[in-house]
């Protein structure tokens, strides 16, 4: 790689980290209290990690981090949905991501786990957008 390309990549990473600072801080807080964290991949300026998540959660994307549960660590659909999907929303919405995507997505997960029988979890706008960004159906 050329020096100018390395400088540009460092600038881009720094800019994206700051632009997504609220969700990056939440992710770092989650990781601070997580046990058995394992790196799975790095794609699109996003570190994909495996860590224990609350029951029913396959994954969560926060800024430069996509965290998937051990049950979904080998599920390419879930990894793409989180790492190639929700992270795009995070880059688009920046500091508004937690309000526009994060909170509604968590509330939808809770609602869906209690009342979602017979419906698709991915019909909700946050999940539909993530699948579209990731090129998933």
N, C-alpha and C positions, 0 to 999 in steps of 0.2 A: 504494500500500500504506500501511496505517496504521503508525504508529510502534510500537505494541504487537505487530503482526504481524512487523515487522522484528526486533524484540528477541527474540520467540519463535523465529523462524527461526535467528537467530544462536546462541541458546542450544541449540537442537536440533542444529545443525551441530556445535557445540563438544562437546556431550555425546556424539554419535555418533562423533566423531573420537577422543575419549578412550576410549570404550567399546571401540572397535575398534583401539586403539593398536598392538598387536603387528603386525597385518596392515597397518596404515597405514605403519608404519616399514619393513616389508619392501617394500611397493610403492614408497615413496620411494627406498629403496636400489636397487631394480631400475631405476627411472626415472633415477636419478643416473648409472648406467652405460649407459643406452640412448642410441642415436643416432636421429635422425630421428623424434622424438616429435611426434605431431600430435593435436590435440583433435578429437574427432568429435562428442561430444554431452555433455549433462549431464542426468541423469534420476535421480529418487529419491535425491537427495543423493549421487550417484555421478558422478564425472567419467570419461567414456569416452574412452580414448586409444588411438591406434594406435602400436605400437612393435614392433621385432623381438623375437620370442620364440624359445625353443629349438625345434628342428625337431619337428614333430608337434603342437605346442601351438597351438590356434586362439585361445585366450584364457585369461586368468587374472583372477580377482577377488580383490582384497585391500582390505578396508575400504571406504573411500570412492573407490576406484579400480577400474575395469575396463579391462584392457589387452587389446587384440585384435591379432593379427598382421596385417600388410598383406594377406595372402591372404584374411582374413576381415573386413576393414574395411568391406566392402559387404554382408556377409551378415547380414541382420536377425535371423535365428534365433540366430546366435552372439552378436550384441550383446545381444539380449534374454536369452539364457541366462546371460550373464555379468552384465549390468547390472541386469536385473530379477529374476534368479534367485539366483545365488550371493551377491549383495550382501544379499539378504534373510536368508540363513543367517548372514552376517557380523554383521548387526544383531541377530539372535536370540542367537547364541552368544557374541558379543563376544570376550573374550580367549581363549575356548576354540575359536574358529573354526579356527585353524591345526591343532589336534590332531584335532578332530571332522570337519572338512571338507577343509582344505587339504592336509595330509599324505596322508590316504587318497586324495584325488583325484589328486595327483601320482603316487603309487605305482600307482594304477589306470591312469593314462595310460601310464606306462612299461611295465607288464605288458601292457596292451592292445596297444600298438605292437609287442610281440614275440609275443604269443600270442592275440590277439583275433580271428583270422580266423573269419568266419562268425557273429560275435556283434555285438550292438549296444553301442557305447560307453556309451549312455545308460541301460543296464539297471542300472548301478552306483548305489547309493543316493544318493551325492552329486550325481550328474548327474540322476537322477530327481527329487530334491527341487528342484533348480534349475529344471528344466523345469516342474514343478508351480507353483512360485512365479511363474514368468514367463508362465504360461498357455499353455505349449507342449506338444505331444504328444511 
